[in-house]
Every structure is written in structure tokens, then in C-alpha cells.
Amino acid sequence: MDYKKITLEVISLAKKTGKFFLEEINKVQLSDIEVKGLHDFVSYVDKTAELRIVKRLSELLPESGFITEEQTATHRGDRFNWIVDPLDGTTNFLHHIPLYSVSIALMENDEIVAGVVYEPNLDECFYAWKDGSAYMNGNEIHVSEQSELKNTLLATGFPYYDYGKLNGYMELFTWFARNTSGLRRLGSAAVDLAYTACGRFEGFYEYGLHPWDVAAGVFIVNQAGGTVTDFKGGKDYIFGAELLASNTVLHPVLLDAVKEHFADQVN
């Protein structure tokens, strides 16, 4: 398998999808928006984008299966499966907030082997493939070298349907607010992870996540020299609904904070 070649094809697809977003953003009407669940929205843009992505990826790797947010394809492959979020940051998109992304990862057996995150508003494409480095628009990227917690900028997201852990999560948020240089909530986990990979953030943490939100991003973080774990410090971060990504050097202290201030809430 030529992972680099596959990744370059996915980059082209992601950029075409991002162009579609920019063309459609001013056309979406209130009547086009569907409610999938509590605070969970979708429009024809998400669905159309996913259908196009699935079609092209099926041509690229006919034996592959899919794990997709909008469930336009649900069959699983024996060896290869694409994990796709056609529009990560739908709420931002619907409110014309210019930060959302396309996230596409390829999983071979149980291992992610390629990942692409494209943010069309800044025309920034983050990507990596197995046995390679991580890149943004052709330039190799690395995680931050910051080692002082007080100088750390973190990203997070807030739950929009699972509020059972909110009190503990806010306690953790408060501790980080007091002990770092700040936190950001951008609204796209894929972008948060990409920004961690290129050193804009020292770390990102969140719970209530889905595989399509994170699969591409965590792979890019790892290939950029970062570390990703679940909240226990284990490896169940793609399907386990919670993750902590960091620049590696700060991972122990960030993980200790998660365990101390969110311990009763960790699955």
C-alpha cells in the first residue's frame, strides 16, 4: 500500500469539499437545517459532501468500508475503513463562523495509517501518512516545545448532549484556566487537533467525541511528535469518546490534572 499516494488523493478530495462549503455557505436557509439530536444539527451541505466523499473514496479503494457521521455509508471493510466527518464544525458553519473542516482518516485493521484535516477558510491542509512525518500545506510540522504549564495554551470543547459529567468537567476547566496561559474553544475537534500538531496549542482535551471527529487529527498529532491518550492514560481514544492530546513533554502534568479534577467522571 502506497500510503503517501493515497493521502495525496485524499488531500485533493478534501480541498474540493472545502471549496463546496465556501460556495454553499450563503445559500443555506433555516428550512434546510435538520435537528439530529439535542444541539446536533445537519444540513444538505453535510449530507451532499459526505456522499461525494464516499463515492470518491470507494473509487480510490474499492474494498474499503466506512465509518461516517451522516451514515451515508455503513458497510465495514475486512481490512480498510475510512473514518469521515464531512463537516466538522457544523454549528460554526451554520452561524457563518469561519472555522470548520473536512476530516478523513484511513484505518487499516485497527491502525490509522493516513489522516487529512482541511480548513477551507484559511486554506490550511494538515496531513500525515504511516511511516511519514506530519505536514501543513507542504511544510513539515511539529508539536510545540513548550515545557512550562504556565505558558501553555490549551483547546477544549464543551459537551452538547451529555451533561452528566459537566460539573467535574468545569472543575477541570477552572483548574486549567488558573494554571495555564489560557484555553480556547474553537468548535471543531479536528482543527483543535491539527493546531496541536503544528504547535499552536500545547494540548487539547474533550469528552463526548466520536471517531469521525478525531481519527484524522490524532494521527496527525502522533506523526508530529505528540502524544494522545484517553483520560486514563490508555489507548482507547478514537472509539472511547474522550481524549487528551499534547506536545508529549507536558502530557504527564496534563493527564495528572485530568485524573485529579475529573477523576470521578472518567469512564
Secondary structure, 3 states (H helix, E strand, C coil): CCHHHHHHHHHHHHHHHHHHHHHHCCCCCHHHCEEEECCEEECHHHHHHHHHHHHHHHHHCCCCEEEECCCCCCCCCCCEEEEEEEEECHHHHHCCCCCCEEEEEEEECCEEEEEEEEECCCCEEEEEECCCCEEECCEEECCCCCCCHHHCEEEECCCCCCCCCHHHHHHHHHHHHHHCCEEECCCCHHHHHHHHHCCCCCEEEEECCCHHHHHHHHHHHHHCCCEEECCCCCCCCCCCCEEEEECCCCHHHHHHHHHHHHHHHCC
